């Protein structure tokens, strides 16, 4: 069988979907004679008719051979789109990068990466998607920020160890670091029991504290609001508090904990996939930004 061209398969798919050569031509921006010539070339390549042509206004129908060609042709068209997308991702400058994010990274680390990439490659296409905490997967992403180890065929770099801080009402605890044991049976506002909140509560229990959870709510700002009105204290990650007004709010006090719960932030990428220069640069920038934040911590 002679080589089949993708444009012929694309034209065949359009005819099958539209029902007539004329409508397919209008959709593709071809003349009807050009569509007919492409189908004739396809039929010559596969050695038989791919459409029954009843004539008149009645729609064409694919032949049994045409069904085979169309099924495999659509697979080839999908693969060609994947190939074009992969080439686009690989190109630097005006290329594309898909990054999975999580709430803490989105607040400080990721903005530094995005700002630098857009500054160095003004035409690049940066696409962000939120990744849930329960079952994070790299999938088709080029990079994934996450605070825990993930399954799958991935490589990673450790970015920073993020401490958790105690946010309490002013005067609720003595100034300075607070021993975790003082939180035992203390009223506390916390996140719903997702995978990360369960990890935090295990860490506190291992250090001798089982706080009395009086209210659960999602969102760091909402948790802080509940502390502000006196429901209890909260243990929140450092990144969640940076840039907020909690440090200057005289109704609140911020304390380090002793021992301090901490989680490690990682940056992941797929094993075996050739990195684009854009993705490689994003990793370098993320490491630099994380080092700067670690110094602030």
Buried (B, 14 or more C-beta within 10 A) or exposed (E): EEEBEEEBBBBBBBBBEBBBBBBBBBBBEBEBEBBBBBBEBBBEBBEEBBBEBEEEEEBBEBBEBBEBBBEEBBEEBEEEEEEEEBEEBBBBEEBBBBBBBBBBBBBBBBEBBBEBBEEEBEEBEBEBEEBEBEEBBBEBBBBBBBBBEBEEEBBBBEBBBBBBBBBBBEEBBEEEBBBBEBBBEBBBBBBEEEEBBEBBBEBBEEBEBEBEBEBBBEEBEEBBEBBBEEBBBBBBBBBBBBEBEBEEBEEBBBBBBEEBBBBBBBBBBBEEBEBBEBBEBBBEBBBEBBEEBEEEE
